[in-house]
Amino acid sequence: MTRIDMIAARLFALLAVLFVLALTLHPAYAQEATPVIARSSIWFDLWAIVQPLVVLLGSIVGPVLITWISARLISLLRVADEKQQLDIQAKLRQALHDSAANALKFAIARSGITGGAIASVTASAVTSAMLRDATKYVEEKNPEALQRLGVTPDALQDIIMSKVADLLPKQPS
């Protein structure tokens, strides 16, 4: 659970406990059932007229108010969903780049370059056939990632070309 979820859960638990305590400890249950206002009072007659309207408005406004508060809480908790979406996109981008590196290695191996010769591959040595093979490899292996990230074929070729430097051996400093 995220931090916001934990805070919301604790808040709801606290409100539930307070509500139960308020209902069980409320002194209204100890009162007698006699009317507070005398039947001969004008207020008693006025309440008899207004009571159905109050009940009607309460039954309409109450659920609307609860729905509005719930929508606000849900929109507050969507912050966690946005964070999860960003994490998923970051993982998809990383997977796409890893797949591009693997695709380039596959295309180079398929072209017949092996062993120590792979270390001498430069951007100018990558042929259009290798690039096509690598692009096809990524498109076959990760179609959902390409679609969700909105990567065009040209952008995919640029990503694959950026992986050529990763194949070169690291020079000691």
N, C-alpha and C positions, 0 to 999 in steps of 0.2 A: 504494500500500500504506500502511496505517496504521502508526503507530509500534510498536504491539504486534505486528503481523505481521512487521515487520522484525526485532524483537528475537527472536521465535520462530524465524524463518528462520535468523538467525545462530547461535542456540543449537543448532538441529538440525545445522547445518553443522559447528559445533565438535564436537559429540558424534560425528558421523560420522567426522571426521578422527581424533579420539582413539581411536575404536573400531578403525579401520583400522590406526593406528599400534600399538595394543596387540596386535592379532592378528599383525602382521608382525614386531614386535620382541620378542614374548614368547619367553622362553628355553625354554619347555616343548617347543617343536618340536625343540630340539637334544638332548633327553634320549633315552636308550635306551628300548626298548620292554619292558624287563624289569619285572616287577611290583615295586612299592615295598615291599609287605609280603610276607614269605616265605610260601610255600604251606603251610608247616607251622604257621603262626600261627593262633590262634583268630580273629583279626581278619579274616583272609582268608576264613574260612568264614562269619563274621558278615556281611561285606560281600557275599558271594555270596547270602546270604538277603535282605538289606535292599536291594540294588541295584535289583531290579524295582520295589519300592515307591517308592524315590527317583525313579526315572525316571518312574513313573506320576504321582506328585505334581508333579514338575517339568513334565510335559506338560500337567497340568491347571491348576496355579497360574500357570505362566508366561503363557499367553494371557490368563487372567483379570486378572493384574497389568498386562499391557500394555494391555488394554481399559480398565481403571480409570484408568490414567495418561492414556490418550488422551482419555477422557471428561472428565477434569479439565482437560486442555489445551484441549479444545474449549469447555468452559464458560468458561474464561478468555478465549478469543478471541471469545466471544459479546458481550463488551463492545463490540466494534467493530460488531457487527450491531445492537445496541440504539441505538448512536449513529446509524447509518444510518437506522434506523426513525424516530428523532426528527427527523432532517434531512428525511426524506420527508414526515412529518406537517407539519413547518413549511412546506415547499414547497406541500403541498396546501392548508393554511390560507391561505397568501398567494394562491394561485391562486383559491381560493374568494372571497376578499375582492375581488380584481381582477375576477372575473367578476360579483360583486354590483354593483360600481361600473359596469361596462359594461351590466349588465342594467337598472340604474336609468336610465342615459342613454338606452338603447333604449326603455324604457317612456315616458320623458318625451317623446322625439322622436316616438314613435308616437301620443302623445296630442295632438300638434299644437303643442306648445311648441317654439319654435326660437330660434336665435341668442341675442341678449342676454337674452331672457326666461328662459333656462335659469339664468342667474346669479341670478335673483330667486326661484327655487324654494326653498321652505322645507318643513320637515317637515309642516306643516299643509296645504300645497298638494298633497302626494302623495296621490292618491286611491286608493281600494281597487282600482280597475281597473288603475292604474299598478303598484300593489304586486303584484297577481295576474300581470300581464304580466312583471314583473321576476322574480318567483318561478318562473314557468313557464320563462322564459329560462334561469335558472341550473340548474333541474332538467333541462332538455334538454341543456344544454351540458356539465354536470359531474356526471353521475349517480354516477360512481365516487368522486369526491371527497366527495360528500355521504354516500355509503354508508360509506366507510372512516372518515370523521370522525364519523359518527353524528349528523349535523345534522338536527334535526327541522324541519318546515315553519315552526313558530313561531319557532325560532331563526334560520332562514334569513331570515324577514321582518325580524327584529331586525337582522340583519347588513346587509340591504339598506337599512333605515331609517338605519343608522349612516353610510351612504355619502352621505346628503343633504348633510351638512356639507362633504364633499369637493368637491361641485359649486359651492359658494359661492366667489366670488372671494376671494383672500387680501387682507386689509386691510393696507396698509403700516403698519409700526410707527413 
